[in-house]
Amino acid sequence: MTIAINRKSQLIINENAVYHNINQERKLLDKDSELFMVVKANAYGHGAVKIAEIAKRAGATGFCVAVLDEAIELRKAGFIEPILVLGLTDVNLINLIQKYDISVTVSSIDWIKEANQLIKENNFKNKIKIHLALDTGMGRIGLQSAEEVKKFIGQFEKMNKLIDLEGVFTHFSTADSDDSSYFEYQRDHFFEMMNEIPNRPKYVHVANSATSLWHDLTGSNMIRFGIAGYGYNPSGNLIEPPFELKPAMSLISELVYVKKVPEGKSIGYGATYTTKNEEWIGTVPIGYADGIRRELKGFNVLVDGHYCEIVGRICMDQLMIRLPYDIIKGTTVTFIGENQGKSILMQDVADYCQTITHAIVCGFSERLPRIYQSN
C-alpha cells in the first residue's frame, strides 16, 4: 500500500514514551533478567525497525516477532541481537533460519526429526536455535503434559548436536485479570513440566507484558515486553500498573471541507444521519482504509479544543464530523492524543469499539505515515 505522505493524516510516534516504558520496566527486573521487545505486526503498528532501535537504547537485549519474515527484516536492518519467532515456522525454511541466525519456536518432536535430517543433507556448520513451547493452559501451541516433555527431551538428546535448545517458554492467558486462580494453575503446570528438563536452557521465559507487570517471575530469566512497551495497560483499566505507562501513538488529520447544512439533510452512505437543525459539517480525509473502524460512527474527535461527533457512516477514505461553528479549513483533527488541553486515549477508542488497544493500534494501515518525534 502506498504511504500517503501528501495528505495530513498521520500517526505520530513519541520516541521518548517508548524509551520511558521500556526503561521503567527494566528497573523492575533483577540484574540477571533480560528484556526482549516484542516488535511483531510492525511493532504493533508503530514501525518495527524504528521501535527496535529505541528499544535497544532503552535496554532491550533481544526481540520477539510472530513470523520469520519479520525477523529477517530486523536482520537486514542491521540488528545482531537474538531474535525469536514466537509462531511456528515451516521446517523447510531451515536454510533461512540458519542464514539469518534466527531462533524459532518448536512444539513437536516431528519438527526436530525433520530438521535433523535437513541439517545432515545440507551439511550445516552453525547451530539451529530452538525454543520449546509448553502449553500450560493457553490452548494455542506447545506440549501439553509433563509426559510429553519427558518424551521430547529423551528423543531430542539423541539428535544432532547442531540443534540447540536455547529456550523454553509458556504463555499465560489470564495474567491481566484480577482473579489469579487460573494464572496460578498455569504456573504450577509450568513448573511440573519444567521438572522434566534436566538441563536448564539459556532462556526460560513465561512473561508477556501483563505477567511482567503484576506477577512473580520466579523461575524465568527473560520477559517478552509487548503492549506495555507502547504505553498501553494490558488489562485495560482493570489493574493499575506499577509505573506510569506513556502512550506512544497519536493520530491526527485535518479539516479539508466545511459547509453549513440545512435542517433535514442526510450525511453519508445509507443516509443514517440527518441534521436536526442547521449544522456545520466538516469533512476529514481519513477512513476505514486507514484503519478508522466503522464502529466509530458517533465517536468524538477533537477539533479546536472541542469534542466533535463523527456523523454518518465512515467511508473508505473520508468521514464527516459535526462542528460547533464554522472552523477554518486546515484545522487539525485529533483522533487520538491531546488537543488544546483535552485528550482522547487509545483506550477510549478501544472501549467504544468494545475491543482491546492491541486491535486498534495494529489496525492502522500502511497508508498512514508514521512520524517520529522525540519531544
BELLINZI-V685636 format. One line per field, one symbol per residue. ss: DSSP state (h for helix, s for strand, l for the rest). phi: phi as a letter, one per 40 degrees, with the letter a starting at -180 (. if undefined). psi: psi as a letter, one per 40 degrees, with the letter a starting at -180 (. if undefined). Layout:
ss = ???
phi = ???
psi = ???
This chain:
ss = lllllllllssssshhhhhhhhhhhhhhlllllssssslhhhhhlllhhhhhhhhhhhlllssssllhhhhhhhhhlllllsssssssllhhhhhhhhhlllssssllhhhhhhhhhhhhhhlllllsssssssllllllllsllhhhhhhhhhhhllllllssssssslllllllllllhhhhhhhhhhhhhhllllllllssssslhhhhhhlllllllsssslhhhhllllllllllllllllllsssssssssssssllllsslhhhlssllllsssssslllhhhlllhhhlllssssllsssssslllllllsssssllllllllssssssssllssslhhhhhhhllllhhhhhlllllllsssssll
phi = .ccccbbcbacbbcccccddcccccdcccccccbbbccbcffffgchccccccccccchcbabbbcbdccccdcccchcbcdbbccccbdccccccdcdcfbcbcbbacccccccdccccccfcbbcccbbccbccicgbbhcbaccccdcdcccccccdccbbccaaabbccbccbcbcccdcccccccccccccbcbccdbbbbbcdccccbbccdgbbabbcbdcccgbcccgbcbcccaccbccbbbbaacbabacbccgccbgdgfcbbccacbcbbbbcaaccchcccccdgccbbbfgbcbccbgccccbaabbcccacccdgccbbcbhbafgbabcdcccccccfabcdccccccccccccbcbbc
psi = hhhgefhghihhhhddddddddddddddiieeiihhhhfiffffeehddddddddddeeheaihididddddddddeeheihhhhdiihhdeeddddddefhhihieidddddddddddddefidiihhihhhhgeedfciiieidddddddddddeeiheehhgdiiiihhefeeieheddddddddddddddeegdhhidhhhehadddddeihfheieiighbdddeehhdebedhhieihhhhdhihiaihehhihhiieiihiiefehhhdahihhihhgiaeeeehideeheiiihhfehhhhhiiihideiiiihidahhhiehhhhdhaihfeiihidddddddefaidddddeehiedhihhhie.
